[in-house]
Amino acid sequence: MSPIVETFGSEFPDFQPFPRGRDSWVKVLVRHILLAEPLVDDFERCFQGLGSEQVVALADCFLPESCVRRQRLLDLLRADAARS
């Protein structure tokens, strides 16, 4: 990522988008769009042949009540948020 971030910084030194700035913005776009798009077909193959019930069961894994609470992490995040 460093060469891309450095190039972007030298080409657009005054660009500092809200809220996290240029470097974060570049990293998010590269990871979530530039690198993710070529993987779409690979991910599609992972879900081929699944029925409606299986798809719903997969989606249900992301319900809050299905998630494992990492209490130590939650406490750290809450403490950091309280300082901000």
PDB file of N, CA, C and O in Angstrom:
ATOM      1  N   MET A   1       0.815  -1.194   0.000  1.00  0.00           N
ATOM      2  CA  MET A   1       0.000   0.000   0.000  1.00  0.00           C
ATOM      3  C   MET A   1       0.864   1.267   0.000  1.00  0.00           C
ATOM      4  O   MET A   1       0.455   2.298  -0.533  1.00  0.00           O
ATOM      5  N   SER A   2       2.036   1.188   0.586  1.00  0.00           N
ATOM      6  CA  SER A   2       2.868   2.387   0.740  1.00  0.00           C
ATOM      7  C   SER A   2       3.156   3.110  -0.568  1.00  0.00           C
ATOM      8  O   SER A   2       3.035   4.334  -0.609  1.00  0.00           O
ATOM      9  N   PRO A   3       3.531   2.413  -1.642  1.00  0.00           N
ATOM     10  CA  PRO A   3       3.804   3.142  -2.890  1.00  0.00           C
ATOM     11  C   PRO A   3       2.578   3.897  -3.416  1.00  0.00           C
ATOM     12  O   PRO A   3       2.705   5.000  -3.947  1.00  0.00           O
ATOM     13  N   ILE A   4       1.413   3.308  -3.267  1.00  0.00           N
ATOM     14  CA  ILE A   4       0.195   3.972  -3.745  1.00  0.00           C
ATOM     15  C   ILE A   4      -0.092   5.198  -2.892  1.00  0.00           C
ATOM     16  O   ILE A   4      -0.387   6.273  -3.415  1.00  0.00           O
ATOM     17  N   VAL A   5      -0.006   5.032  -1.573  1.00  0.00           N
ATOM     18  CA  VAL A   5      -0.263   6.151  -0.661  1.00  0.00           C
ATOM     19  C   VAL A   5       0.752   7.273  -0.903  1.00  0.00           C
ATOM     20  O   VAL A   5       0.378   8.446  -0.947  1.00  0.00           O
ATOM     21  N   GLU A   6       2.025   6.922  -1.059  1.00  0.00           N
ATOM     22  CA  GLU A   6       3.067   7.931  -1.290  1.00  0.00           C
ATOM     23  C   GLU A   6       2.860   8.660  -2.609  1.00  0.00           C
ATOM     24  O   GLU A   6       3.004   9.880  -2.673  1.00  0.00           O
ATOM     25  N   THR A   7       2.526   7.928  -3.655  1.00  0.00           N
ATOM     26  CA  THR A   7       2.278   8.560  -4.953  1.00  0.00           C
ATOM     27  C   THR A   7       1.091   9.505  -4.873  1.00  0.00           C
ATOM     28  O   THR A   7       1.146  10.631  -5.368  1.00  0.00           O
ATOM     29  N   PHE A   8       0.032   9.045  -4.256  1.00  0.00           N
ATOM     30  CA  PHE A   8      -1.156   9.878  -4.115  1.00  0.00           C
ATOM     31  C   PHE A   8      -0.824  11.139  -3.321  1.00  0.00           C
ATOM     32  O   PHE A   8      -1.286  12.231  -3.652  1.00  0.00           O
ATOM     33  N   GLY A   9      -0.014  10.976  -2.267  1.00  0.00           N
ATOM     34  CA  GLY A   9       0.381  12.123  -1.453  1.00  0.00           C
ATOM     35  C   GLY A   9       1.217  13.128  -2.213  1.00  0.00           C
ATOM     36  O   GLY A   9       1.060  14.334  -2.026  1.00  0.00           O
ATOM     37  N   SER A  10       2.101  12.649  -3.067  1.00  0.00           N
ATOM     38  CA  SER A  10       2.928  13.587  -3.836  1.00  0.00           C
ATOM     39  C   SER A  10       2.136  14.247  -4.967  1.00  0.00           C
ATOM     40  O   SER A  10       2.404  15.397  -5.317  1.00  0.00           O
ATOM     41  N   GLU A  11       1.184  13.547  -5.530  1.00  0.00           N
ATOM     42  CA  GLU A  11       0.372  14.108  -6.614  1.00  0.00           C
ATOM     43  C   GLU A  11      -0.715  15.059  -6.104  1.00  0.00           C
ATOM     44  O   GLU A  11      -1.070  16.029  -6.774  1.00  0.00           O
ATOM     45  N   PHE A  12      -1.230  14.771  -4.925  1.00  0.00           N
ATOM     46  CA  PHE A  12      -2.340  15.563  -4.368  1.00  0.00           C
ATOM     47  C   PHE A  12      -2.041  15.924  -2.909  1.00  0.00           C
ATOM     48  O   PHE A  12      -2.749  15.466  -2.012  1.00  0.00           O
ATOM     49  N   PRO A  13      -1.012  16.733  -2.655  1.00  0.00           N
ATOM     50  CA  PRO A  13      -0.578  16.992  -1.282  1.00  0.00           C
ATOM     51  C   PRO A  13      -1.615  17.710  -0.408  1.00  0.00           C
ATOM     52  O   PRO A  13      -1.589  17.565   0.814  1.00  0.00           O
ATOM     53  N   ASP A  14      -2.502  18.459  -1.000  1.00  0.00           N
ATOM     54  CA  ASP A  14      -3.487  19.207  -0.220  1.00  0.00           C
ATOM     55  C   ASP A  14      -4.805  18.470  -0.024  1.00  0.00           C
ATOM     56  O   ASP A  14      -5.709  18.975   0.641  1.00  0.00           O
ATOM     57  N   PHE A  15      -4.916  17.293  -0.594  1.00  0.00           N
ATOM     58  CA  PHE A  15      -6.168  16.538  -0.480  1.00  0.00           C
ATOM     59  C   PHE A  15      -6.211  15.841   0.871  1.00  0.00           C
ATOM     60  O   PHE A  15      -5.419  14.937   1.137  1.00  0.00           O
ATOM     61  N   GLN A  16      -7.130  16.261   1.714  1.00  0.00           N
ATOM     62  CA  GLN A  16      -7.309  15.672   3.046  1.00  0.00           C
ATOM     63  C   GLN A  16      -8.810  15.519   3.314  1.00  0.00           C
ATOM     64  O   GLN A  16      -9.399  16.342   4.013  1.00  0.00           O
ATOM     65  N   PRO A  17      -9.426  14.477   2.765  1.00  0.00           N
ATOM     66  CA  PRO A  17     -10.871  14.312   2.929  1.00  0.00           C
ATOM     67  C   PRO A  17     -11.266  14.040   4.380  1.00  0.00           C
ATOM     68  O   PRO A  17     -10.541  13.389   5.133  1.00  0.00           O
ATOM     69  N   PHE A  18     -12.414  14.549   4.739  1.00  0.00           N
ATOM     70  CA  PHE A  18     -12.977  14.336   6.072  1.00  0.00           C
ATOM     71  C   PHE A  18     -13.549  12.929   6.143  1.00  0.00           C
ATOM     72  O   PHE A  18     -14.114  12.504   5.135  1.00  0.00           O
ATOM     73  N   PRO A  19     -13.468  12.200   7.167  1.00  0.00           N
ATOM     74  CA  PRO A  19     -12.960  12.554   8.494  1.00  0.00           C
ATOM     75  C   PRO A  19     -11.574  11.998   8.788  1.00  0.00           C
ATOM     76  O   PRO A  19     -10.953  12.424   9.761  1.00  0.00           O
ATOM     77  N   ARG A  20     -11.063  11.065   7.988  1.00  0.00           N
ATOM     78  CA  ARG A  20      -9.827  10.379   8.378  1.00  0.00           C
ATOM     79  C   ARG A  20      -8.603  10.753   7.566  1.00  0.00           C
ATOM     80  O   ARG A  20      -7.510  10.261   7.843  1.00  0.00           O
ATOM     81  N   GLY A  21      -8.758  11.598   6.588  1.00  0.00           N
ATOM     82  CA  GLY A  21      -7.595  12.025   5.820  1.00  0.00           C
ATOM     83  C   GLY A  21      -7.299  11.177   4.604  1.00  0.00           C
ATOM     84  O   GLY A  21      -7.948  10.165   4.338  1.00  0.00           O
ATOM     85  N   ARG A  22      -6.294  11.630   3.878  1.00  0.00           N
ATOM     86  CA  ARG A  22      -5.947  11.059   2.579  1.00  0.00           C
ATOM     87  C   ARG A  22      -5.504   9.602   2.649  1.00  0.00           C
ATOM     88  O   ARG A  22      -6.002   8.775   1.885  1.00  0.00           O
ATOM     89  N   ASP A  23      -4.578   9.270   3.549  1.00  0.00           N
ATOM     90  CA  ASP A  23      -4.010   7.916   3.573  1.00  0.00           C
ATOM     91  C   ASP A  23      -5.079   6.862   3.838  1.00  0.00           C
ATOM     92  O   ASP A  23      -5.121   5.826   3.176  1.00  0.00           O
ATOM     93  N   SER A  24      -5.928   7.134   4.799  1.00  0.00           N
ATOM     94  CA  SER A  24      -7.009   6.191   5.109  1.00  0.00           C
ATOM     95  C   SER A  24      -7.960   6.069   3.927  1.00  0.00           C
ATOM     96  O   SER A  24      -8.404   4.970   3.593  1.00  0.00           O
ATOM     97  N   TRP A  25      -8.268   7.182   3.303  1.00  0.00           N
ATOM     98  CA  TRP A  25      -9.183   7.211   2.155  1.00  0.00           C
ATOM     99  C   TRP A  25      -8.637   6.341   1.026  1.00  0.00           C
ATOM    100  O   TRP A  25      -9.367   5.535   0.448  1.00  0.00           O
ATOM    101  N   VAL A  26      -7.345   6.507   0.713  1.00  0.00           N
ATOM    102  CA  VAL A  26      -6.721   5.719  -0.356  1.00  0.00           C
ATOM    103  C   VAL A  26      -6.745   4.231  -0.015  1.00  0.00           C
ATOM    104  O   VAL A  26      -7.090   3.408  -0.862  1.00  0.00           O
ATOM    105  N   LYS A  27      -6.382   3.883   1.216  1.00  0.00           N
ATOM    106  CA  LYS A  27      -6.335   2.479   1.614  1.00  0.00           C
ATOM    107  C   LYS A  27      -7.712   1.827   1.534  1.00  0.00           C
ATOM    108  O   LYS A  27      -7.836   0.689   1.082  1.00  0.00           O
ATOM    109  N   VAL A  28      -8.731   2.535   1.966  1.00  0.00           N
ATOM    110  CA  VAL A  28     -10.092   1.989   1.916  1.00  0.00           C
ATOM    111  C   VAL A  28     -10.515   1.754   0.469  1.00  0.00           C
ATOM    112  O   VAL A  28     -11.045   0.692   0.142  1.00  0.00           O
ATOM    113  N   LEU A  29     -10.286   2.729  -0.391  1.00  0.00           N
ATOM    114  CA  LEU A  29     -10.695   2.565  -1.785  1.00  0.00           C
ATOM    115  C   LEU A  29      -9.953   1.428  -2.474  1.00  0.00           C
ATOM    116  O   LEU A  29     -10.556   0.658  -3.221  1.00  0.00           O
ATOM    117  N   VAL A  30      -8.666   1.317  -2.233  1.00  0.00           N
ATOM    118  CA  VAL A  30      -7.887   0.255  -2.873  1.00  0.00           C
ATOM    119  C   VAL A  30      -8.343  -1.115  -2.380  1.00  0.00           C
ATOM    120  O   VAL A  30      -8.560  -2.026  -3.178  1.00  0.00           O
ATOM    121  N   ARG A  31      -8.487  -1.256  -1.072  1.00  0.00           N
ATOM    122  CA  ARG A  31      -8.869  -2.565  -0.526  1.00  0.00           C
ATOM    123  C   ARG A  31     -10.302  -2.947  -0.836  1.00  0.00           C
ATOM    124  O   ARG A  31     -10.580  -4.092  -1.193  1.00  0.00           O
ATOM    125  N   HIS A  32     -11.215  -1.997  -0.703  1.00  0.00           N
ATOM    126  CA  HIS A  32     -12.634  -2.319  -0.798  1.00  0.00           C
ATOM    127  C   HIS A  32     -13.209  -2.230  -2.207  1.00  0.00           C
ATOM    128  O   HIS A  32     -14.291  -2.754  -2.472  1.00  0.00           O
ATOM    129  N   ILE A  33     -12.503  -1.580  -3.095  1.00  0.00           N
ATOM    130  CA  ILE A  33     -13.012  -1.490  -4.469  1.00  0.00           C
ATOM    131  C   ILE A  33     -12.022  -2.110  -5.453  1.00  0.00           C
ATOM    132  O   ILE A  33     -12.350  -3.079  -6.138  1.00  0.00           O
ATOM    133  N   LEU A  34     -10.831  -1.563  -5.521  1.00  0.00           N
ATOM    134  CA  LEU A  34      -9.858  -2.020  -6.508  1.00  0.00           C
ATOM    135  C   LEU A  34      -9.525  -3.501  -6.339  1.00  0.00           C
ATOM    136  O   LEU A  34      -9.478  -4.240  -7.323  1.00  0.00           O
ATOM    137  N   LEU A  35      -9.296  -3.938  -5.107  1.00  0.00           N
ATOM    138  CA  LEU A  35      -8.943  -5.344  -4.885  1.00  0.00           C
ATOM    139  C   LEU A  35     -10.154  -6.240  -4.703  1.00  0.00           C
ATOM    140  O   LEU A  35     -10.068  -7.443  -4.952  1.00  0.00           O
ATOM    141  N   ALA A  36     -11.271  -5.692  -4.279  1.00  0.00           N
ATOM    142  CA  ALA A  36     -12.450  -6.516  -4.022  1.00  0.00           C
ATOM    143  C   ALA A  36     -13.191  -6.897  -5.306  1.00  0.00           C
ATOM    144  O   ALA A  36     -13.667  -8.025  -5.431  1.00  0.00           O
ATOM    145  N   GLU A  37     -13.289  -5.997  -6.229  1.00  0.00           N
ATOM    146  CA  GLU A  37     -14.053  -6.265  -7.450  1.00  0.00           C
ATOM    147  C   GLU A  37     -13.574  -7.505  -8.197  1.00  0.00           C
ATOM    148  O   GLU A  37     -14.414  -8.284  -8.646  1.00  0.00           O
ATOM    149  N   PRO A  38     -12.284  -7.729  -8.355  1.00  0.00           N
ATOM    150  CA  PRO A  38     -11.854  -8.940  -9.060  1.00  0.00           C
ATOM    151  C   PRO A  38     -12.222 -10.235  -8.328  1.00  0.00           C
ATOM    152  O   PRO A  38     -12.209 -11.309  -8.930  1.00  0.00           O
ATOM    153  N   LEU A  39     -12.548 -10.141  -7.043  1.00  0.00           N
ATOM    154  CA  LEU A  39     -12.878 -11.334  -6.270  1.00  0.00           C
ATOM    155  C   LEU A  39     -14.362 -11.678  -6.293  1.00  0.00           C
ATOM    156  O   LEU A  39     -14.768 -12.704  -5.746  1.00  0.00           O
ATOM    157  N   VAL A  40     -15.168 -10.839  -6.915  1.00  0.00           N
ATOM    158  CA  VAL A  40     -16.616 -11.046  -6.908  1.00  0.00           C
ATOM    159  C   VAL A  40     -16.984 -12.419  -7.464  1.00  0.00           C
ATOM    160  O   VAL A  40     -17.797 -13.127  -6.870  1.00  0.00           O
ATOM    161  N   ASP A  41     -16.405 -12.795  -8.575  1.00  0.00           N
ATOM    162  CA  ASP A  41     -16.742 -14.095  -9.171  1.00  0.00           C
ATOM    163  C   ASP A  41     -16.319 -15.258  -8.264  1.00  0.00           C
ATOM    164  O   ASP A  41     -17.017 -16.269  -8.184  1.00  0.00           O
ATOM    165  N   ASP A  42     -15.173 -15.113  -7.581  1.00  0.00           N
ATOM    166  CA  ASP A  42     -14.736 -16.161  -6.653  1.00  0.00           C
ATOM    167  C   ASP A  42     -15.733 -16.316  -5.512  1.00  0.00           C
ATOM    168  O   ASP A  42     -16.075 -17.436  -5.134  1.00  0.00           O
ATOM    169  N   PHE A  43     -16.197 -15.206  -4.964  1.00  0.00           N
ATOM    170  CA  PHE A  43     -17.170 -15.278  -3.881  1.00  0.00           C
ATOM    171  C   PHE A  43     -18.510 -15.811  -4.371  1.00  0.00           C
ATOM    172  O   PHE A  43     -19.197 -16.531  -3.648  1.00  0.00           O
ATOM    173  N   GLU A  44     -18.876 -15.463  -5.586  1.00  0.00           N
ATOM    174  CA  GLU A  44     -20.134 -15.973  -6.143  1.00  0.00           C
ATOM    175  C   GLU A  44     -20.120 -17.502  -6.163  1.00  0.00           C
ATOM    176  O   GLU A  44     -21.116 -18.142  -5.827  1.00  0.00           O
ATOM    177  N   ARG A  45     -19.002 -18.071  -6.554  1.00  0.00           N
ATOM    178  CA  ARG A  45     -18.893 -19.538  -6.611  1.00  0.00           C
ATOM    179  C   ARG A  45     -19.080 -20.178  -5.232  1.00  0.00           C
ATOM    180  O   ARG A  45     -19.548 -21.312  -5.131  1.00  0.00           O
ATOM    181  N   CYS A  46     -18.720 -19.460  -4.189  1.00  0.00           N
ATOM    182  CA  CYS A  46     -18.892 -19.994  -2.816  1.00  0.00           C
ATOM    183  C   CYS A  46     -20.365 -20.174  -2.459  1.00  0.00           C
ATOM    184  O   CYS A  46     -20.697 -20.993  -1.602  1.00  0.00           O
ATOM    185  N   PHE A  47     -21.247 -19.420  -3.105  1.00  0.00           N
ATOM    186  CA  PHE A  47     -22.662 -19.450  -2.752  1.00  0.00           C
ATOM    187  C   PHE A  47     -23.533 -20.166  -3.789  1.00  0.00           C
ATOM    188  O   PHE A  47     -24.742 -20.292  -3.597  1.00  0.00           O
ATOM    189  N   GLN A  48     -22.935 -20.627  -4.869  1.00  0.00           N
ATOM    190  CA  GLN A  48     -23.703 -21.329  -5.883  1.00  0.00           C
ATOM    191  C   GLN A  48     -24.280 -22.618  -5.312  1.00  0.00           C
ATOM    192  O   GLN A  48     -23.617 -23.339  -4.566  1.00  0.00           O
ATOM    193  N   GLY A  49     -25.517 -22.888  -5.675  1.00  0.00           N
ATOM    194  CA  GLY A  49     -26.158 -24.117  -5.260  1.00  0.00           C
ATOM    195  C   GLY A  49     -26.826 -24.054  -3.896  1.00  0.00           C
ATOM    196  O   GLY A  49     -27.460 -25.022  -3.478  1.00  0.00           O
ATOM    197  N   LEU A  50     -26.698 -22.935  -3.197  1.00  0.00           N
ATOM    198  CA  LEU A  50     -27.355 -22.815  -1.900  1.00  0.00           C
ATOM    199  C   LEU A  50     -28.829 -22.504  -2.096  1.00  0.00           C
ATOM    200  O   LEU A  50     -29.199 -21.706  -2.958  1.00  0.00           O
ATOM    201  N   GLY A  51     -29.656 -23.136  -1.295  1.00  0.00           N
ATOM    202  CA  GLY A  51     -31.090 -22.858  -1.328  1.00  0.00           C
ATOM    203  C   GLY A  51     -31.430 -21.681  -0.431  1.00  0.00           C
ATOM    204  O   GLY A  51     -30.574 -21.174   0.295  1.00  0.00           O
ATOM    205  N   SER A  52     -32.678 -21.250  -0.483  1.00  0.00           N
ATOM    206  CA  SER A  52     -33.129 -20.105   0.311  1.00  0.00           C
ATOM    207  C   SER A  52     -32.874 -20.306   1.796  1.00  0.00           C
ATOM    208  O   SER A  52     -32.421 -19.390   2.482  1.00  0.00           O
ATOM    209  N   GLU A  53     -33.163 -21.503   2.292  1.00  0.00           N
ATOM    210  CA  GLU A  53     -32.973 -21.761   3.725  1.00  0.00           C
ATOM    211  C   GLU A  53     -31.507 -21.656   4.126  1.00  0.00           C
ATOM    212  O   GLU A  53     -31.187 -21.147   5.201  1.00  0.00           O
ATOM    213  N   GLN A  54     -30.627 -22.133   3.272  1.00  0.00           N
ATOM    214  CA  GLN A  54     -29.197 -22.052   3.569  1.00  0.00           C
ATOM    215  C   GLN A  54     -28.701 -20.606   3.544  1.00  0.00           C
ATOM    216  O   GLN A  54     -27.871 -20.213   4.364  1.00  0.00           O
ATOM    217  N   VAL A  55     -29.209 -19.828   2.611  1.00  0.00           N
ATOM    218  CA  VAL A  55     -28.819 -18.423   2.529  1.00  0.00           C
ATOM    219  C   VAL A  55     -29.304 -17.667   3.763  1.00  0.00           C
ATOM    220  O   VAL A  55     -28.571 -16.847   4.317  1.00  0.00           O
ATOM    221  N   VAL A  56     -30.533 -17.937   4.195  1.00  0.00           N
ATOM    222  CA  VAL A  56     -31.069 -17.298   5.397  1.00  0.00           C
ATOM    223  C   VAL A  56     -30.251 -17.711   6.621  1.00  0.00           C
ATOM    224  O   VAL A  56     -29.958 -16.878   7.479  1.00  0.00           O
ATOM    225  N   ALA A  57     -29.884 -18.982   6.706  1.00  0.00           N
ATOM    226  CA  ALA A  57     -29.078 -19.458   7.833  1.00  0.00           C
ATOM    227  C   ALA A  57     -27.718 -18.748   7.873  1.00  0.00           C
ATOM    228  O   ALA A  57     -27.230 -18.394   8.946  1.00  0.00           O
ATOM    229  N   LEU A  58     -27.119 -18.547   6.713  1.00  0.00           N
ATOM    230  CA  LEU A  58     -25.851 -17.806   6.655  1.00  0.00           C
ATOM    231  C   LEU A  58     -26.040 -16.363   7.115  1.00  0.00           C
ATOM    232  O   LEU A  58     -25.245 -15.843   7.898  1.00  0.00           O
ATOM    233  N   ALA A  59     -27.087 -15.729   6.628  1.00  0.00           N
ATOM    234  CA  ALA A  59     -27.359 -14.340   7.017  1.00  0.00           C
ATOM    235  C   ALA A  59     -27.623 -14.236   8.512  1.00  0.00           C
ATOM    236  O   ALA A  59     -27.211 -13.266   9.149  1.00  0.00           O
ATOM    237  N   ASP A  60     -28.301 -15.219   9.072  1.00  0.00           N
ATOM    238  CA  ASP A  60     -28.610 -15.206  10.501  1.00  0.00           C
ATOM    239  C   ASP A  60     -27.358 -15.254  11.373  1.00  0.00           C
ATOM    240  O   ASP A  60     -27.393 -14.856  12.538  1.00  0.00           O
ATOM    241  N   CYS A  61     -26.272 -15.732  10.818  1.00  0.00           N
ATOM    242  CA  CYS A  61     -25.013 -15.757  11.578  1.00  0.00           C
ATOM    243  C   CYS A  61     -24.562 -14.350  11.971  1.00  0.00           C
ATOM    244  O   CYS A  61     -23.796 -14.188  12.920  1.00  0.00           O
ATOM    245  N   PHE A  62     -25.029 -13.343  11.252  1.00  0.00           N
ATOM    246  CA  PHE A  62     -24.607 -11.967  11.511  1.00  0.00           C
ATOM    247  C   PHE A  62     -25.572 -11.214  12.416  1.00  0.00           C
ATOM    248  O   PHE A  62     -25.367 -10.030  12.683  1.00  0.00           O
ATOM    249  N   LEU A  63     -26.612 -11.875  12.888  1.00  0.00           N
ATOM    250  CA  LEU A  63     -27.520 -11.237  13.842  1.00  0.00           C
ATOM    251  C   LEU A  63     -26.770 -10.982  15.147  1.00  0.00           C
ATOM    252  O   LEU A  63     -25.948 -11.801  15.558  1.00  0.00           O
ATOM    253  N   PRO A  64     -27.044  -9.860  15.798  1.00  0.00           N
ATOM    254  CA  PRO A  64     -26.329  -9.562  17.050  1.00  0.00           C
ATOM    255  C   PRO A  64     -26.392 -10.698  18.069  1.00  0.00           C
ATOM    256  O   PRO A  64     -25.402 -10.981  18.744  1.00  0.00           O
ATOM    257  N   GLU A  65     -27.536 -11.341  18.183  1.00  0.00           N
ATOM    258  CA  GLU A  65     -27.656 -12.415  19.172  1.00  0.00           C
ATOM    259  C   GLU A  65     -26.861 -13.667  18.783  1.00  0.00           C
ATOM    260  O   GLU A  65     -26.651 -14.549  19.615  1.00  0.00           O
ATOM    261  N   SER A  66     -26.423 -13.745  17.533  1.00  0.00           N
ATOM    262  CA  SER A  66     -25.614 -14.883  17.088  1.00  0.00           C
ATOM    263  C   SER A  66     -24.116 -14.641  17.260  1.00  0.00           C
ATOM    264  O   SER A  66     -23.312 -15.566  17.148  1.00  0.00           O
ATOM    265  N   CYS A  67     -23.756 -13.408  17.530  1.00  0.00           N
ATOM    266  CA  CYS A  67     -22.342 -13.049  17.618  1.00  0.00           C
ATOM    267  C   CYS A  67     -21.773 -13.336  19.002  1.00  0.00           C
ATOM    268  O   CYS A  67     -22.471 -13.253  20.013  1.00  0.00           O
ATOM    269  N   VAL A  68     -20.505 -13.672  19.020  1.00  0.00           N
ATOM    270  CA  VAL A  68     -19.792 -13.859  20.275  1.00  0.00           C
ATOM    271  C   VAL A  68     -19.320 -12.481  20.734  1.00  0.00           C
ATOM    272  O   VAL A  68     -18.637 -11.767  19.999  1.00  0.00           O
ATOM    273  N   ARG A  69     -19.698 -12.120  21.965  1.00  0.00           N
ATOM    274  CA  ARG A  69     -19.283 -10.831  22.517  1.00  0.00           C
ATOM    275  C   ARG A  69     -17.865 -10.958  23.057  1.00  0.00           C
ATOM    276  O   ARG A  69     -17.569 -11.820  23.884  1.00  0.00           O
ATOM    277  N   ARG A  70     -17.005 -10.086  22.574  1.00  0.00           N
ATOM    278  CA  ARG A  70     -15.637 -10.042  23.074  1.00  0.00           C
ATOM    279  C   ARG A  70     -15.584  -8.894  24.075  1.00  0.00           C
ATOM    280  O   ARG A  70     -15.245  -7.762  23.731  1.00  0.00           O
ATOM    281  N   GLN A  71     -15.925  -9.211  25.315  1.00  0.00           N
ATOM    282  CA  GLN A  71     -16.129  -8.186  26.330  1.00  0.00           C
ATOM    283  C   GLN A  71     -14.901  -7.303  26.534  1.00  0.00           C
ATOM    284  O   GLN A  71     -15.039  -6.089  26.683  1.00  0.00           O
ATOM    285  N   ARG A  72     -13.712  -7.884  26.544  1.00  0.00           N
ATOM    286  CA  ARG A  72     -12.504  -7.079  26.725  1.00  0.00           C
ATOM    287  C   ARG A  72     -12.365  -6.047  25.603  1.00  0.00           C
ATOM    288  O   ARG A  72     -12.039  -4.887  25.854  1.00  0.00           O
ATOM    289  N   LEU A  73     -12.615  -6.483  24.359  1.00  0.00           N
ATOM    290  CA  LEU A  73     -12.545  -5.567  23.227  1.00  0.00           C
ATOM    291  C   LEU A  73     -13.618  -4.490  23.343  1.00  0.00           C
ATOM    292  O   LEU A  73     -13.342  -3.315  23.103  1.00  0.00           O
ATOM    293  N   LEU A  74     -14.824  -4.872  23.703  1.00  0.00           N
ATOM    294  CA  LEU A  74     -15.899  -3.890  23.874  1.00  0.00           C
ATOM    295  C   LEU A  74     -15.538  -2.858  24.930  1.00  0.00           C
ATOM    296  O   LEU A  74     -15.776  -1.665  24.741  1.00  0.00           O
ATOM    297  N   ASP A  75     -14.969  -3.306  26.035  1.00  0.00           N
ATOM    298  CA  ASP A  75     -14.566  -2.385  27.103  1.00  0.00           C
ATOM    299  C   ASP A  75     -13.499  -1.405  26.621  1.00  0.00           C
ATOM    300  O   ASP A  75     -13.553  -0.215  26.931  1.00  0.00           O
ATOM    301  N   LEU A  76     -12.523  -1.916  25.854  1.00  0.00           N
ATOM    302  CA  LEU A  76     -11.473  -1.037  25.319  1.00  0.00           C
ATOM    303  C   LEU A  76     -12.046  -0.009  24.355  1.00  0.00           C
ATOM    304  O   LEU A  76     -11.672   1.163  24.399  1.00  0.00           O
ATOM    305  N   LEU A  77     -12.950  -0.441  23.487  1.00  0.00           N
ATOM    306  CA  LEU A  77     -13.559   0.480  22.531  1.00  0.00           C
ATOM    307  C   LEU A  77     -14.402   1.533  23.236  1.00  0.00           C
ATOM    308  O   LEU A  77     -14.376   2.705  22.861  1.00  0.00           O
ATOM    309  N   ARG A  78     -15.150   1.121  24.257  1.00  0.00           N
ATOM    310  CA  ARG A  78     -15.965   2.082  25.006  1.00  0.00           C
ATOM    311  C   ARG A  78     -15.080   3.097  25.720  1.00  0.00           C
ATOM    312  O   ARG A  78     -15.388   4.289  25.730  1.00  0.00           O
ATOM    313  N   ALA A  79     -13.998   2.640  26.310  1.00  0.00           N
ATOM    314  CA  ALA A  79     -13.093   3.545  27.018  1.00  0.00           C
ATOM    315  C   ALA A  79     -12.469   4.537  26.052  1.00  0.00           C
ATOM    316  O   ALA A  79     -12.361   5.723  26.363  1.00  0.00           O
ATOM    317  N   ASP A  80     -12.057   4.063  24.883  1.00  0.00           N
ATOM    318  CA  ASP A  80     -11.465   4.952  23.883  1.00  0.00           C
ATOM    319  C   ASP A  80     -12.495   5.954  23.374  1.00  0.00           C
ATOM    320  O   ASP A  80     -12.179   7.129  23.187  1.00  0.00           O
ATOM    321  N   ALA A  81     -13.706   5.504  23.152  1.00  0.00           N
ATOM    322  CA  ALA A  81     -14.770   6.399  22.661  1.00  0.00           C
ATOM    323  C   ALA A  81     -15.092   7.471  23.703  1.00  0.00           C
ATOM    324  O   ALA A  81     -15.403   8.607  23.347  1.00  0.00           O
ATOM    325  N   ALA A  82     -15.019   7.116  24.978  1.00  0.00           N
ATOM    326  CA  ALA A  82     -15.312   8.081  26.045  1.00  0.00           C
ATOM    327  C   ALA A  82     -14.236   9.170  26.106  1.00  0.00           C
ATOM    328  O   ALA A  82     -14.518  10.304  26.495  1.00  0.00           O
ATOM    329  N   ARG A  83     -12.999   8.822  25.719  1.00  0.00           N
ATOM    330  CA  ARG A  83     -11.916   9.806  25.713  1.00  0.00           C
ATOM    331  C   ARG A  83     -12.012  10.763  24.538  1.00  0.00           C
ATOM    332  O   ARG A  83     -11.523  11.891  24.608  1.00  0.00           O
ATOM    333  N   SER A  84     -12.639  10.319  23.463  1.00  0.00           N
ATOM    334  CA  SER A  84     -12.709  11.134  22.225  1.00  0.00           C
ATOM    335  C   SER A  84     -13.700  12.250  22.340  1.00  0.00           C
ATOM    336  O   SER A  84     -13.877  13.019  21.395  1.00  0.00           O
TER     337      SER A  84
END
